[in-house]
Amino acid sequence: MAKKSFESALARLEELNRELERGDLSLEITLKKFEEGVGLARFCSEQLSEAKARVDILLEKDGGFQAEPFSERDGEDGY
């Protein structure tokens, strides 16, 4: 299997969510799709954690910058 990206994993997770919300799948298929979704959610979470760690390193306090949670900055620039 080719190396997956965060974006492709997230897109597949959203697709699985839509399929599961329809509610017309058998129990066996539902469980397989749910299991796939859990794996994708873990992958996405790991990717986000790695990205946060990289941002924290780039904004290292010793370099004159200080890491701040994204939530404190929401709304300042409209992003």
N, C-alpha and C positions, 0 to 999 in steps of 0.2 A: 504494500500500500504506500502511496506517495505521502510525503510529509504534509500534514494538514496545517493550515493556517488558522489563526484565531477567527478570522472573518468567515472562513468556510465552515468551521466548527459551529460558530454562532448561527449561521444561516441554517445549517442542518438541525440544530437544536430548535430553532423557531419552526421549522417544517415539522419536526416530530411533535411539537406542542400543538400545532394546528390539527395534525392527524389524531392525536390522542383526545383533543377536545371534542372532536366530532362524535366520539363514543360509539362508533359502529364497527369496531374491531373485535376480534375474538380475544378471549383472555390471554391465550398463549402469545398472540401477536402483540397485544398491548404490553405484556411483560417484557418481551424482547425489545420493543421500541423504548419502553421506560428505562431498561437497562442501558441501552445505547445512549439515551439522553443523560443518564447519570454520569456515564463516562465522559461525554462531551462537556457537561457542566464542570466536572473536575478539571479537564484539560483547559477550559476557558479560565477557570479560577487560577490555575497554576500560571497561565500566561499573563494574567493581570497582576499577579503577585510579583512575577519576574519584572514586568514593566515598571511597577511601582518601585521595586528595589533599584532599578536602573535610574529612575528619575531621582530618587533619594540620593544616590551617589552623585549624580550631576549637580544636585543642589546642595552639596555637602556644606555644612556650616563653616568648616575651616577655609573653604574657598570664598567666603564672603556671602554665601547664600544660606538660607535656612529652609528646610523642607516644611511645607504646610499642607494640611489635609485639603484635598480638592474642594470639599464642602464649604470651607471657609471662604473660598474664592469665587464660588458660584454667584452669578449675577453681576459681578463687578464689570465684566467686559461684555455681558450679554451672551456668554457661551455656556 
